[in-house]
């Protein structure tokens, strides 16, 4: 079956949310935009547009301007809060590109990769793929309020699958994966081995097998509550389907859509 990291992560977090996201028709209504998601999308769009420019058109000032051009205020508490975070994002992106080599040219930006591996076809869109000394490096941008650790890169199922899919799609060695945290300007990277990538692939195949078995039973008329049980936790506070899940509402408090921005 075809799987993306987002699909696997949704299943692992809460099978009920997986059912509501991918299977229920008509699909249940979703909550409104979250400010942190808006912020992340703006930064990703600005960096994509930046790397699509000719090298002689790139500068920290141009990168900051692109943030303004792509800016949206969905989910923010007020125009003032949105303006504050727009300025922050402009500073993050400007400082980030200033640290890059002037002639840095990614091998690919927002590249869709897809490759069979074992019992699954893993696919997804990679933020950036760099060519470093003949090997490719998977780069993922992060704008969350918390800094990142090496373990975040090492244990990331998404990055592992992207590395495996990228190496098969582009037919180049790929061992290194990196999380670039723009608010702090830091990089959490990890150099995988054949064994560590195999372990992540095994995990992906296990999750895919679980969700496929539940989906098959669901399509044959099995009880959806049994096949896709709720899994509650702090994540229930920002679930898109909170309004349709009584257990989730009881498990975690409601949050305003700007709560995950941090200070």
Phi, psi and omega in degrees: 000155177275132179222149172247159175304323180296320180295315180294319180295322179296316177299314182295327181285312182197111179303325178297317177298324177300313181300315182293327182283317191248342189242320186296132176222123002291151182291138177298152178295149181254161174290166180287184184293146173258135184300322181294326177289321176300314180301313180298319180295320179298313181297317179298316181295320180295317180290324175299312181296324180298314183285347175277348177287156171295153184303324182284354178260355185271138176196160176303323180294319179293322178298317179296323178296323179296325176300315179297320182294326182265002188296142170224154184246017182297127175093349181281155185290329186197164175301326180294315179295318179299318179296322178298315182285332174296317178296319177299313181298322177297319178294317180301308186292319178299314179294323182296310183288335178295332181279347181281153175298138183304327182261016181295123180231109180299149174293325180203150177230131182051050184269130175278126178238147182206133181201142174287140176208111183064233184271004184231164165247111181268135182209165179165174182256121182268133180303312182203145174235121179260152173253114181234105177057042175088352176245153181260149182234130178272126182242131179235128179276142177228141179231015181295167185284344181255144174293171185242153179247164176303322180298331178297320177286318183297319186269355184294115177294321180299311181297321179297316179293321177298319179297315180296317181289322181295319183293327179281323180291316185263353179056049179222152176297141178213111179238330186265137175232146183220141171253120180257110183266104188292323180301327181254352182068025183252160179235128172251112184237160179212138176259108182286161170245171176301323181291318182290324176291323178296322179295319178293322177296319178300318178298317179297318180294324178297311180297318180297320178296320179297311184289329178291320178297317179295320180295318179299316179295319179300316182290341177270002175102011179293160180298118182296329179293326179282320182286330183230072182291153176287145175231101188274162179170188179304331180298343179295337180295329183241023178290138179297336185249024182306321182297340183256011186225101182296320180298320179294321179294328179282334186279332186212147183288156175288144180235147173290156187293353177256005188295332185271007178286332186085202181288000000 
